[in-house]
């Protein structure tokens, strides 16, 4: 075992190696808290790379949202007498009503058919949206970045 005299004290190589490692740990305040990070921050953490990944994720999400505006959901009710077309982004594109179902004596039936068609179209549009956006929501929720992306 080799020994060295430092500041009037005799130290072994092992003791000096430990002292050297301790100097590389960032000190905060008066002491050195347990679990302090090595000089230079978290090992392997690159803020620029994280920001680039977040920006890429945002771009992919916007592209998926734009694609939802192009996807058409079509729903027919009442045996096809009322048809509603809606985008997956929940914008109504068209409503078709068979003239046979338009009865001034029974407006309530037509109203019920319209409500049923719109509700079914909305449910399908929401399901498509949820399926298309699921990879992003899973990734965001799992990463803890929800607040960073406006969620």
C-alpha positions as CSV (number, residue, x, y, z in Angstrom):
1,X,0.0,0.0,0.0
2,X,1.6,3.3,-1.0
3,X,1.3,6.4,1.1
4,X,1.7,10.0,0.4
5,X,2.1,13.0,2.7
6,X,-0.5,15.7,2.0
7,X,-1.0,18.8,4.3
8,X,1.0,17.1,7.0
9,X,-1.1,13.9,6.9
10,X,-0.2,10.6,5.4
11,X,-2.8,9.3,3.0
12,X,-3.2,6.1,1.0
13,X,-4.0,6.0,-2.7
14,X,-7.5,4.7,-2.0
15,X,-8.2,7.7,0.3
16,X,-6.9,10.1,-2.2
17,X,-9.0,8.6,-5.0
18,X,-12.2,9.0,-2.9
19,X,-11.2,12.6,-2.1
20,X,-10.7,13.3,-5.8
21,X,-14.1,11.8,-6.7
22,X,-15.8,14.0,-4.1
23,X,-14.3,17.1,-5.6
24,X,-16.1,16.3,-8.9
25,X,-19.5,16.5,-7.3
26,X,-21.3,19.8,-7.5
27,X,-21.7,21.4,-4.1
28,X,-24.8,23.4,-3.3
29,X,-25.0,25.6,-0.2
30,X,-22.6,24.8,2.6
31,X,-22.7,21.1,2.3
32,X,-22.7,18.3,-0.3
33,X,-26.2,16.7,-0.2
34,X,-26.5,13.1,-0.8
35,X,-27.4,12.3,-4.4
36,X,-25.9,15.5,-5.7
37,X,-25.4,15.5,-9.5
38,X,-21.9,15.2,-11.0
39,X,-20.4,18.3,-12.5
40,X,-22.1,19.1,-15.8
41,X,-25.7,18.0,-14.8
42,X,-27.5,14.8,-15.4
43,X,-25.4,12.3,-17.4
44,X,-26.8,11.8,-20.9
45,X,-29.3,14.6,-20.6
46,X,-29.3,16.9,-23.6
47,X,-31.8,19.8,-23.4
48,X,-31.4,20.7,-27.1
49,X,-32.2,17.1,-28.1
50,X,-35.2,17.0,-25.8
51,X,-36.5,20.3,-27.3
52,X,-36.0,18.9,-30.8
53,X,-38.0,15.8,-29.9
54,X,-40.8,17.8,-28.4
55,X,-41.0,20.0,-31.5
56,X,-41.1,16.9,-33.7
57,X,-43.9,15.5,-31.6
58,X,-45.8,18.7,-31.9
59,X,-45.4,18.7,-35.7
60,X,-46.6,15.1,-35.9
61,X,-49.6,15.9,-33.8
62,X,-50.5,18.9,-36.0
63,X,-50.2,16.7,-39.1
64,X,-52.5,14.1,-37.5
65,X,-55.0,16.8,-36.6
66,X,-55.0,18.1,-40.2
67,X,-55.5,14.6,-41.5
68,X,-58.6,14.3,-39.3
69,X,-60.1,17.2,-41.2
70,X,-59.8,15.3,-44.4
71,X,-61.3,12.0,-43.1
72,X,-65.1,11.7,-43.8
73,X,-67.4,9.8,-41.5
74,X,-70.8,8.9,-43.1
75,X,-73.8,7.7,-41.1
76,X,-77.3,6.8,-42.3
77,X,-80.3,6.2,-40.1
78,X,-83.9,5.2,-40.6
79,X,-83.0,2.8,-43.3
80,X,-81.0,5.4,-45.2
81,X,-83.6,8.2,-45.2
82,X,-81.2,10.5,-43.4
83,X,-77.5,10.6,-44.1
84,X,-75.0,12.8,-42.3
85,X,-71.4,13.3,-43.5
86,X,-68.9,14.7,-41.0
87,X,-65.1,15.0,-40.8
88,X,-63.3,13.2,-38.0
89,X,-62.6,16.7,-36.8
90,X,-66.3,16.9,-36.1
91,X,-67.3,19.4,-38.8
92,X,-70.5,18.6,-40.6
93,X,-70.0,18.3,-44.4
94,X,-73.5,17.5,-45.6
95,X,-76.9,16.3,-44.6
96,X,-79.2,14.4,-47.0
97,X,-82.9,13.8,-46.3
98,X,-85.0,11.5,-48.5
99,X,-88.1,13.6,-49.5
100,X,-90.3,10.7,-48.5
101,X,-89.5,11.2,-44.9
102,X,-90.5,14.9,-45.0
103,X,-94.0,14.9,-43.7
104,X,-95.4,18.2,-42.4
105,X,-97.8,16.2,-40.2
106,X,-94.8,14.3,-38.5
107,X,-91.9,16.8,-38.2
108,X,-91.0,15.1,-34.9
109,X,-90.0,11.9,-36.6
110,X,-87.6,13.8,-38.9
111,X,-86.1,15.7,-35.9
112,X,-85.5,12.4,-34.1
113,X,-83.8,10.9,-37.2
114,X,-81.6,14.0,-37.5
115,X,-80.6,13.8,-33.8
116,X,-79.8,10.1,-34.1
117,X,-77.7,10.7,-37.2
118,X,-75.7,13.5,-35.7
119,X,-75.1,11.7,-32.5
120,X,-73.9,8.6,-34.2
121,X,-71.7,10.6,-36.6
122,X,-70.2,12.5,-33.6
123,X,-69.6,9.2,-31.7
124,X,-67.8,7.7,-34.7
125,X,-65.8,10.9,-35.3
126,X,-64.7,10.9,-31.7
127,X,-63.6,7.3,-31.9
128,X,-61.6,7.9,-35.0
129,X,-60.0,11.0,-33.4
130,X,-59.2,9.0,-30.3
131,X,-57.6,6.2,-32.2
132,X,-55.5,8.5,-34.4
133,X,-54.3,10.6,-31.4
134,X,-53.8,7.7,-29.0
135,X,-50.1,7.3,-29.7
136,X,-49.5,11.0,-28.9
137,X,-51.6,11.0,-25.7
138,X,-49.9,7.8,-24.5
139,X,-46.4,9.3,-25.2
140,X,-47.2,12.6,-23.6
141,X,-48.9,11.2,-20.5
142,X,-46.0,8.7,-20.0
143,X,-43.3,11.3,-20.4
144,X,-44.7,13.9,-17.9
145,X,-44.6,16.5,-20.6
146,X,-48.3,17.2,-20.6
147,X,-48.0,20.7,-19.3
148,X,-45.2,21.5,-21.7
149,X,-47.4,20.7,-24.7
150,X,-50.5,22.5,-23.5
151,X,-52.3,19.5,-22.1
